[in-house]
């Protein structure tokens, strides 16, 4: 898990101090959607229990535009841009 995108993102969010806001699982498809937040930054994780390698992450930029997270760098860039605008 540590080398996968899922593992790298979870290691980073734990280090930063993100909190899990909500988690919803669909019973028939075994898909869980988790909402994480820190300060004013939010992102979602869609996790398939049967295929964990297919985890998907989505966040939104300061203008509300959807950003598909394909790497940890995508998530970090969106996060630091959001935090920098709090001043």
Biopython code that builds the backbone (N, CA, C, O; Angstrom):
import numpy as np
from Bio.PDB.StructureBuilder import StructureBuilder

atoms = [
    (1, "UNK", "N", (0.822, -1.197, 0.000)),
    (1, "UNK", "CA", (0.000, 0.000, 0.000)),
    (1, "UNK", "C", (0.860, 1.252, 0.000)),
    (1, "UNK", "O", (0.448, 2.269, -0.559)),
    (2, "UNK", "N", (2.034, 1.215, 0.604)),
    (2, "UNK", "CA", (2.862, 2.408, 0.747)),
    (2, "UNK", "C", (3.310, 2.978, -0.591)),
    (2, "UNK", "O", (3.519, 4.187, -0.689)),
    (3, "UNK", "N", (3.467, 2.158, -1.622)),
    (3, "UNK", "CA", (3.934, 2.644, -2.909)),
    (3, "UNK", "C", (2.814, 3.061, -3.842)),
    (3, "UNK", "O", (3.074, 3.690, -4.868)),
    (4, "UNK", "N", (1.577, 2.727, -3.515)),
    (4, "UNK", "CA", (0.448, 3.079, -4.366)),
    (4, "UNK", "C", (0.064, 4.544, -4.137)),
    (4, "UNK", "O", (0.444, 5.159, -3.140)),
    (5, "UNK", "N", (-0.694, 5.075, -5.082)),
    (5, "UNK", "CA", (-1.203, 6.446, -4.930)),
    (5, "UNK", "C", (-2.025, 6.548, -3.657)),
    (5, "UNK", "O", (-1.900, 7.517, -2.908)),
    (6, "UNK", "N", (-2.856, 5.560, -3.413)),
    (6, "UNK", "CA", (-3.693, 5.525, -2.221)),
    (6, "UNK", "C", (-2.835, 5.614, -0.963)),
    (6, "UNK", "O", (-3.134, 6.401, -0.064)),
    (7, "UNK", "N", (-1.789, 4.828, -0.892)),
    (7, "UNK", "CA", (-0.909, 4.813, 0.277)),
    (7, "UNK", "C", (-0.157, 6.114, 0.465)),
    (7, "UNK", "O", (-0.053, 6.616, 1.584)),
    (8, "UNK", "N", (0.374, 6.671, -0.631)),
    (8, "UNK", "CA", (1.122, 7.937, -0.538)),
    (8, "UNK", "C", (0.219, 9.066, -0.065)),
    (8, "UNK", "O", (0.615, 9.874, 0.774)),
    (9, "UNK", "N", (-1.003, 9.123, -0.607)),
    (9, "UNK", "CA", (-1.931, 10.181, -0.200)),
    (9, "UNK", "C", (-2.321, 10.016, 1.257)),
    (9, "UNK", "O", (-2.367, 11.004, 1.990)),
    (10, "UNK", "N", (-2.602, 8.811, 1.694)),
    (10, "UNK", "CA", (-2.990, 8.606, 3.089)),
    (10, "UNK", "C", (-1.840, 8.901, 4.050)),
    (10, "UNK", "O", (-2.079, 9.422, 5.139)),
    (11, "UNK", "N", (-0.625, 8.590, 3.683)),
    (11, "UNK", "CA", (0.525, 8.954, 4.528)),
    (11, "UNK", "C", (0.631, 10.471, 4.646)),
    (11, "UNK", "O", (0.889, 10.994, 5.730)),
    (12, "UNK", "N", (0.434, 11.178, 3.535)),
    (12, "UNK", "CA", (0.545, 12.638, 3.531)),
    (12, "UNK", "C", (-0.583, 13.281, 4.335)),
    (12, "UNK", "O", (-0.329, 14.190, 5.125)),
    (13, "UNK", "N", (-1.829, 12.825, 4.151)),
    (13, "UNK", "CA", (-2.933, 13.458, 4.875)),
    (13, "UNK", "C", (-2.829, 13.215, 6.375)),
    (13, "UNK", "O", (-3.250, 14.056, 7.169)),
    (14, "UNK", "N", (-2.277, 12.085, 6.765)),
    (14, "UNK", "CA", (-2.060, 11.832, 8.191)),
    (14, "UNK", "C", (-0.974, 12.758, 8.736)),
    (14, "UNK", "O", (-1.084, 13.247, 9.860)),
    (15, "UNK", "N", (0.068, 13.000, 7.952)),
    (15, "UNK", "CA", (1.154, 13.877, 8.385)),
    (15, "UNK", "C", (0.686, 15.327, 8.514)),
    (15, "UNK", "O", (1.104, 16.033, 9.432)),
    (16, "UNK", "N", (-0.177, 15.775, 7.601)),
    (16, "UNK", "CA", (-0.685, 17.156, 7.629)),
    (16, "UNK", "C", (-1.704, 17.328, 8.745)),
    (16, "UNK", "O", (-1.739, 18.373, 9.396)),
    (17, "UNK", "N", (-2.527, 16.325, 8.971)),
    (17, "UNK", "CA", (-3.550, 16.419, 10.011)),
    (17, "UNK", "C", (-4.959, 16.549, 9.483)),
    (17, "UNK", "O", (-5.824, 17.108, 10.158)),
    (18, "UNK", "N", (-5.206, 16.039, 8.282)),
    (18, "UNK", "CA", (-6.563, 16.050, 7.739)),
    (18, "UNK", "C", (-7.481, 15.240, 8.643)),
    (18, "UNK", "O", (-7.045, 14.320, 9.335)),
    (19, "UNK", "N", (-8.752, 15.597, 8.622)),
    (19, "UNK", "CA", (-9.749, 14.869, 9.395)),
    (19, "UNK", "C", (-10.781, 14.276, 8.431)),
    (19, "UNK", "O", (-11.121, 14.863, 7.404)),
    (20, "UNK", "N", (-11.255, 13.109, 8.801)),
    (20, "UNK", "CA", (-12.321, 12.473, 8.039)),
    (20, "UNK", "C", (-13.635, 13.101, 8.482)),
    (20, "UNK", "O", (-14.004, 13.023, 9.654)),
    (21, "UNK", "N", (-14.339, 13.723, 7.544)),
    (21, "UNK", "CA", (-15.594, 14.393, 7.852)),
    (21, "UNK", "C", (-16.775, 13.432, 7.739)),
    (21, "UNK", "O", (-17.668, 13.437, 8.587)),
    (22, "UNK", "N", (-16.779, 12.610, 6.694)),
    (22, "UNK", "CA", (-17.861, 11.655, 6.523)),
    (22, "UNK", "C", (-17.393, 10.482, 5.672)),
    (22, "UNK", "O", (-16.404, 10.564, 4.943)),
    (23, "UNK", "N", (-18.133, 9.402, 5.791)),
    (23, "UNK", "CA", (-17.831, 8.198, 5.027)),
    (23, "UNK", "C", (-19.144, 7.500, 4.735)),
    (23, "UNK", "O", (-19.930, 7.236, 5.645)),
    (24, "UNK", "N", (-19.383, 7.202, 3.464)),
    (24, "UNK", "CA", (-20.617, 6.530, 3.063)),
    (24, "UNK", "C", (-20.270, 5.349, 2.187)),
    (24, "UNK", "O", (-19.459, 5.465, 1.268)),
    (25, "UNK", "N", (-20.885, 4.206, 2.471)),
    (25, "UNK", "CA", (-20.632, 2.988, 1.702)),
    (25, "UNK", "C", (-21.925, 2.514, 1.054)),
    (25, "UNK", "O", (-22.973, 2.452, 1.697)),
    (26, "UNK", "N", (-21.834, 2.179, -0.240)),
    (26, "UNK", "CA", (-22.969, 1.556, -0.911)),
    (26, "UNK", "C", (-22.847, 0.054, -0.705)),
    (26, "UNK", "O", (-21.802, -0.532, -0.986)),
    (27, "UNK", "N", (-23.876, -0.547, -0.233)),
    (27, "UNK", "CA", (-23.838, -1.963, 0.122)),
    (27, "UNK", "C", (-23.695, -2.877, -1.091)),
    (27, "UNK", "O", (-22.920, -3.833, -1.062)),
    (28, "UNK", "N", (-24.425, -2.590, -2.135)),
    (28, "UNK", "CA", (-24.442, -3.500, -3.273)),
    (28, "UNK", "C", (-23.171, -3.444, -4.121)),
    (28, "UNK", "O", (-22.890, -4.398, -4.847)),
    (29, "UNK", "N", (-22.412, -2.382, -4.055)),
    (29, "UNK", "CA", (-21.215, -2.272, -4.893)),
    (29, "UNK", "C", (-19.931, -2.220, -4.086)),
    (29, "UNK", "O", (-18.845, -2.209, -4.666)),
    (30, "UNK", "N", (-20.025, -2.189, -2.781)),
    (30, "UNK", "CA", (-18.853, -2.134, -1.891)),
    (30, "UNK", "C", (-17.949, -0.943, -2.196)),
    (30, "UNK", "O", (-16.723, -1.057, -2.167)),
    (31, "UNK", "N", (-18.559, 0.185, -2.484)),
    (31, "UNK", "CA", (-17.809, 1.413, -2.767)),
    (31, "UNK", "C", (-18.006, 2.373, -1.608)),
    (31, "UNK", "O", (-19.128, 2.607, -1.158)),
    (32, "UNK", "N", (-16.904, 2.923, -1.135)),
    (32, "UNK", "CA", (-16.941, 3.872, -0.032)),
    (32, "UNK", "C", (-16.468, 5.230, -0.534)),
    (32, "UNK", "O", (-15.450, 5.327, -1.221)),
    (33, "UNK", "N", (-17.204, 6.267, -0.191)),
    (33, "UNK", "CA", (-16.808, 7.644, -0.504)),
    (33, "UNK", "C", (-16.504, 8.330, 0.816)),
    (33, "UNK", "O", (-17.349, 8.396, 1.709)),
    (34, "UNK", "N", (-15.274, 8.843, 0.924)),
    (34, "UNK", "CA", (-14.848, 9.516, 2.149)),
    (34, "UNK", "C", (-14.573, 10.981, 1.847)),
    (34, "UNK", "O", (-14.021, 11.323, 0.800)),
    (35, "UNK", "N", (-14.965, 11.837, 2.776)),
    (35, "UNK", "CA", (-14.752, 13.275, 2.664)),
    (35, "UNK", "C", (-13.754, 13.694, 3.731)),
    (35, "UNK", "O", (-14.008, 13.522, 4.923)),
    (36, "UNK", "N", (-12.610, 14.249, 3.305)),
    (36, "UNK", "CA", (-11.573, 14.714, 4.221)),
    (36, "UNK", "C", (-11.490, 16.240, 4.163)),
    (36, "UNK", "O", (-11.780, 16.848, 3.132)),
    (37, "UNK", "N", (-11.093, 16.846, 5.274)),
    (37, "UNK", "CA", (-10.930, 18.300, 5.276)),
    (37, "UNK", "C", (-9.797, 18.725, 6.195)),
    (37, "UNK", "O", (-9.421, 18.016, 7.129)),
    (38, "UNK", "N", (-9.265, 19.904, 5.898)),
    (38, "UNK", "CA", (-8.277, 20.582, 6.731)),
    (38, "UNK", "C", (-8.447, 22.064, 6.465)),
    (38, "UNK", "O", (-8.293, 22.522, 5.333)),
    (39, "UNK", "N", (-8.769, 22.822, 7.521)),
    (39, "UNK", "CA", (-9.037, 24.256, 7.373)),
    (39, "UNK", "C", (-10.152, 24.460, 6.348)),
    (39, "UNK", "O", (-11.294, 24.069, 6.591)),
    (40, "UNK", "N", (-9.834, 25.067, 5.209)),
    (40, "UNK", "CA", (-10.845, 25.321, 4.179)),
    (40, "UNK", "C", (-10.699, 24.400, 2.977)),
    (40, "UNK", "O", (-11.397, 24.574, 1.977)),
    (41, "UNK", "N", (-9.815, 23.436, 3.059)),
    (41, "UNK", "CA", (-9.563, 22.539, 1.920)),
    (41, "UNK", "C", (-10.277, 21.201, 2.140)),
    (41, "UNK", "O", (-10.170, 20.594, 3.206)),
    (42, "UNK", "N", (-10.995, 20.763, 1.125)),
    (42, "UNK", "CA", (-11.743, 19.508, 1.174)),
    (42, "UNK", "C", (-11.381, 18.649, -0.026)),
    (42, "UNK", "O", (-11.095, 19.169, -1.105)),
    (43, "UNK", "N", (-11.392, 17.349, 0.158)),
    (43, "UNK", "CA", (-11.287, 16.452, -0.985)),
    (43, "UNK", "C", (-12.009, 15.147, -0.695)),
    (43, "UNK", "O", (-12.286, 14.809, 0.456)),
    (44, "UNK", "N", (-12.305, 14.427, -1.760)),
    (44, "UNK", "CA", (-13.062, 13.194, -1.676)),
    (44, "UNK", "C", (-12.235, 12.020, -2.185)),
    (44, "UNK", "O", (-11.427, 12.145, -3.106)),
    (45, "UNK", "N", (-12.466, 10.883, -1.553)),
    (45, "UNK", "CA", (-11.837, 9.645, -1.990)),
    (45, "UNK", "C", (-12.949, 8.645, -2.303)),
    (45, "UNK", "O", (-13.855, 8.440, -1.496)),
    (46, "UNK", "N", (-12.873, 8.035, -3.464)),
    (46, "UNK", "CA", (-13.808, 6.975, -3.845)),
    (46, "UNK", "C", (-13.001, 5.687, -3.851)),
    (46, "UNK", "O", (-12.083, 5.523, -4.655)),
    (47, "UNK", "N", (-13.345, 4.781, -2.955)),
    (47, "UNK", "CA", (-12.566, 3.573, -2.740)),
    (47, "UNK", "C", (-13.433, 2.352, -2.975)),
    (47, "UNK", "O", (-14.511, 2.229, -2.392)),
    (48, "UNK", "N", (-12.969, 1.446, -3.828)),
    (48, "UNK", "CA", (-13.681, 0.211, -4.139)),
    (48, "UNK", "C", (-13.038, -0.924, -3.351)),
    (48, "UNK", "O", (-11.862, -1.236, -3.542)),
    (49, "UNK", "N", (-13.817, -1.540, -2.462)),
    (49, "UNK", "CA", (-13.298, -2.604, -1.603)),
    (49, "UNK", "C", (-12.759, -3.781, -2.412)),
    (49, "UNK", "O", (-11.768, -4.402, -2.028)),
    (50, "UNK", "N", (-13.414, -4.085, -3.530)),
    (50, "UNK", "CA", (-12.998, -5.214, -4.365)),
    (50, "UNK", "C", (-11.765, -4.897, -5.209)),
    (50, "UNK", "O", (-11.014, -5.800, -5.578)),
    (51, "UNK", "N", (-11.559, -3.622, -5.514)),
    (51, "UNK", "CA", (-10.437, -3.202, -6.352)),
    (51, "UNK", "C", (-9.785, -1.953, -5.751)),
    (51, "UNK", "O", (-9.952, -0.858, -6.287)),
    (52, "UNK", "N", (-9.049, -2.098, -4.654)),
    (52, "UNK", "CA", (-8.465, -0.920, -3.992)),
    (52, "UNK", "C", (-7.484, -0.139, -4.862)),
    (52, "UNK", "O", (-7.253, 1.046, -4.622)),
    (53, "UNK", "N", (-6.910, -0.784, -5.860)),
    (53, "UNK", "CA", (-5.987, -0.080, -6.758)),
    (53, "UNK", "C", (-6.704, 0.935, -7.642)),
    (53, "UNK", "O", (-6.059, 1.756, -8.293)),
    (54, "UNK", "N", (-8.022, 0.884, -7.668)),
    (54, "UNK", "CA", (-8.818, 1.820, -8.465)),
    (54, "UNK", "C", (-9.303, 3.015, -7.653)),
    (54, "UNK", "O", (-10.247, 3.691, -8.063)),
    (55, "UNK", "N", (-8.692, 3.282, -6.541)),
    (55, "UNK", "CA", (-9.086, 4.435, -5.727)),
    (55, "UNK", "C", (-8.974, 5.702, -6.553)),
    (55, "UNK", "O", (-8.043, 5.867, -7.342)),
    (56, "UNK", "N", (-9.936, 6.595, -6.360)),
    (56, "UNK", "CA", (-9.927, 7.875, -7.075)),
    (56, "UNK", "C", (-10.062, 8.989, -6.058)),
    (56, "UNK", "O", (-10.789, 8.865, -5.072)),
    (57, "UNK", "N", (-9.355, 10.077, -6.307)),
    (57, "UNK", "CA", (-9.384, 11.244, -5.441)),
    (57, "UNK", "C", (-9.793, 12.447, -6.274)),
    (57, "UNK", "O", (-9.373, 12.595, -7.422)),
    (58, "UNK", "N", (-10.618, 13.306, -5.682)),
    (58, "UNK", "CA", (-11.084, 14.522, -6.344)),
    (58, "UNK", "C", (-11.044, 15.649, -5.333)),
    (58, "UNK", "O", (-11.447, 15.483, -4.182)),
    (59, "UNK", "N", (-10.551, 16.807, -5.775)),
    (59, "UNK", "CA", (-10.603, 18.004, -4.931)),
    (59, "UNK", "C", (-11.059, 19.165, -5.809)),
    (59, "UNK", "O", (-11.293, 18.999, -7.005)),
    (60, "UNK", "N", (-11.178, 20.320, -5.210)),
    (60, "UNK", "CA", (-11.656, 21.494, -5.924)),
    (60, "UNK", "C", (-10.698, 22.651, -5.680)),
    (60, "UNK", "O", (-10.193, 22.826, -4.572)),
    (61, "UNK", "N", (-10.452, 23.441, -6.725)),
    (61, "UNK", "CA", (-9.566, 24.590, -6.553)),
    (61, "UNK", "C", (-10.327, 25.744, -5.912)),
    (61, "UNK", "O", (-11.502, 25.608, -5.570)),
    (62, "UNK", "N", (-9.664, 26.859, -5.755)),
    (62, "UNK", "CA", (-10.257, 28.017, -5.075)),
    (62, "UNK", "C", (-11.480, 28.568, -5.811)),
    (62, "UNK", "O", (-12.297, 29.269, -5.214)),
    (63, "UNK", "N", (-11.607, 28.258, -7.092)),
    (63, "UNK", "CA", (-12.724, 28.756, -7.886)),
    (63, "UNK", "C", (-13.841, 27.728, -8.018)),
    (63, "UNK", "O", (-14.818, 27.959, -8.730)),
    (64, "UNK", "N", (-13.704, 26.601, -7.340)),
    (64, "UNK", "CA", (-14.727, 25.570, -7.376)),
    (64, "UNK", "C", (-14.602, 24.604, -8.538)),
    (64, "UNK", "O", (-15.486, 23.776, -8.761)),
    (65, "UNK", "N", (-13.507, 24.704, -9.281)),
    (65, "UNK", "CA", (-13.295, 23.803, -10.400)),
    (65, "UNK", "C", (-12.806, 22.446, -9.902)),
    (65, "UNK", "O", (-11.951, 22.373, -9.020)),
    (66, "UNK", "N", (-13.348, 21.382, -10.467)),
    (66, "UNK", "CA", (-12.992, 20.021, -10.082)),
    (66, "UNK", "C", (-11.583, 19.675, -10.577)),
    (66, "UNK", "O", (-11.226, 19.945, -11.723)),
    (67, "UNK", "N", (-10.792, 19.068, -9.679)),
    (67, "UNK", "CA", (-9.445, 18.624, -10.028)),
    (67, "UNK", "C", (-9.368, 17.128, -9.748)),
    (67, "UNK", "O", (-9.500, 16.696, -8.603)),
    (68, "UNK", "N", (-9.155, 16.342, -10.795)),
    (68, "UNK", "CA", (-8.922, 14.913, -10.609)),
    (68, "UNK", "C", (-7.482, 14.738, -10.158)),
    (68, "UNK", "O", (-6.562, 15.248, -10.797)),
    (69, "UNK", "N", (-7.286, 14.034, -9.083)),
    (69, "UNK", "CA", (-5.959, 13.857, -8.504)),
    (69, "UNK", "C", (-5.334, 12.598, -9.095)),
    (69, "UNK", "O", (-5.779, 11.483, -8.826)),
    (70, "UNK", "N", (-4.289, 12.798, -9.908)),
    (70, "UNK", "CA", (-3.588, 11.680, -10.534)),
    (70, "UNK", "C", (-2.268, 11.376, -9.854)),
    (70, "UNK", "O", (-1.640, 10.352, -10.124)),
    (71, "UNK", "N", (-1.847, 12.274, -8.966)),
    (71, "UNK", "CA", (-0.602, 12.082, -8.227)),
    (71, "UNK", "C", (-0.695, 12.842, -6.911)),
    (71, "UNK", "O", (-1.565, 13.693, -6.726)),
    (72, "UNK", "N", (0.203, 12.522, -6.019)),
    (72, "UNK", "CA", (0.259, 13.242, -4.746)),
    (72, "UNK", "C", (0.574, 14.709, -4.991)),
    (72, "UNK", "O", (0.087, 15.574, -4.263)),
    (73, "UNK", "N", (1.374, 15.000, -5.997)),
    (73, "UNK", "CA", (1.724, 16.381, -6.320)),
    (73, "UNK", "C", (0.490, 17.200, -6.707)),
    (73, "UNK", "O", (0.398, 18.373, -6.347)),
    (74, "UNK", "N", (-0.454, 16.605, -7.431)),
    (74, "UNK", "CA", (-1.700, 17.305, -7.784)),
    (74, "UNK", "C", (-2.446, 17.746, -6.527)),
    (74, "UNK", "O", (-2.899, 18.886, -6.428)),
    (75, "UNK", "N", (-2.567, 16.834, -5.575)),
    (75, "UNK", "CA", (-3.276, 17.140, -4.338)),
    (75, "UNK", "C", (-2.533, 18.175, -3.511)),
    (75, "UNK", "O", (-3.151, 19.086, -2.959)),
    (76, "UNK", "N", (-1.215, 18.045, -3.418)),
    (76, "UNK", "CA", (-0.412, 18.997, -2.647)),
    (76, "UNK", "C", (-0.484, 20.397, -3.255)),
    (76, "UNK", "O", (-0.609, 21.382, -2.527)),
    (77, "UNK", "N", (-0.407, 20.491, -4.573)),
    (77, "UNK", "CA", (-0.469, 21.799, -5.237)),
    (77, "UNK", "C", (-1.802, 22.480, -4.967)),
    (77, "UNK", "O", (-1.839, 23.671, -4.658)),
    (78, "UNK", "N", (-2.895, 21.737, -5.081)),
    (78, "UNK", "CA", (-4.223, 22.309, -4.819)),
    (78, "UNK", "C", (-4.343, 22.725, -3.355)),
    (78, "UNK", "O", (-4.898, 23.781, -3.052)),
    (79, "UNK", "N", (-3.828, 21.904, -2.457)),
    (79, "UNK", "CA", (-3.889, 22.197, -1.028)),
    (79, "UNK", "C", (-3.112, 23.470, -0.687)),
    (79, "UNK", "O", (-3.647, 24.359, -0.025)),
    (80, "UNK", "N", (-1.866, 23.564, -1.130)),
    (80, "UNK", "CA", (-1.051, 24.726, -0.784)),
    (80, "UNK", "C", (-1.552, 26.005, -1.453)),
    (80, "UNK", "O", (-1.399, 27.093, -0.897)),
    (81, "UNK", "N", (-2.146, 25.885, -2.633)),
    (81, "UNK", "CA", (-2.758, 27.068, -3.258)),
    (81, "UNK", "C", (-3.938, 27.545, -2.432)),
    (81, "UNK", "O", (-4.109, 28.747, -2.227)),
    (82, "UNK", "N", (-4.751, 26.617, -1.956)),
    (82, "UNK", "CA", (-5.907, 26.956, -1.136)),
    (82, "UNK", "C", (-5.474, 27.582, 0.168)),
    (82, "UNK", "O", (-6.021, 28.611, 0.565)),
    (83, "UNK", "N", (-4.507, 26.991, 0.843)),
    (83, "UNK", "CA", (-4.024, 27.508, 2.142)),
    (83, "UNK", "C", (-3.374, 28.880, 1.978)),
    (83, "UNK", "O", (-3.508, 29.736, 2.853)),
    (84, "UNK", "N", (-2.668, 29.098, 0.860)),
    (84, "UNK", "CA", (-2.003, 30.379, 0.653)),
    (84, "UNK", "C", (-2.989, 31.523, 0.492)),
    (84, "UNK", "O", (-2.630, 32.678, 0.720)),
    (85, "UNK", "N", (-4.217, 31.231, 0.107)),
    (85, "UNK", "CA", (-5.224, 32.275, -0.114)),
    (85, "UNK", "C", (-5.979, 32.627, 1.176)),
    (85, "UNK", "O", (-6.880, 33.465, 1.150)),
    (86, "UNK", "N", (-5.628, 32.009, 2.284)),
    (86, "UNK", "CA", (-6.303, 32.316, 3.551)),
    (86, "UNK", "C", (-5.852, 33.629, 4.172)),
    (86, "UNK", "O", (-6.530, 34.155, 5.055)),
    (87, "UNK", "N", (-4.749, 34.155, 3.740)),
    (87, "UNK", "CA", (-4.200, 35.386, 4.340)),
    (87, "UNK", "C", (-5.076, 36.581, 4.133)),
    (87, "UNK", "O", (-4.740, 37.678, 4.581)),
]
sb = StructureBuilder()
sb.init_structure("model")
sb.init_model(0)
sb.init_chain("A")
sb.init_seg("    ")
for serial, (resi, resn, name, xyz) in enumerate(atoms, 1):
    if name == "N":
        sb.init_residue(resn, " ", resi, " ")
    sb.init_atom(name, np.array(xyz, "f"), 0.0, 1.0, " ", f" {name:<3s}", serial, name[0])
structure = sb.get_structure()
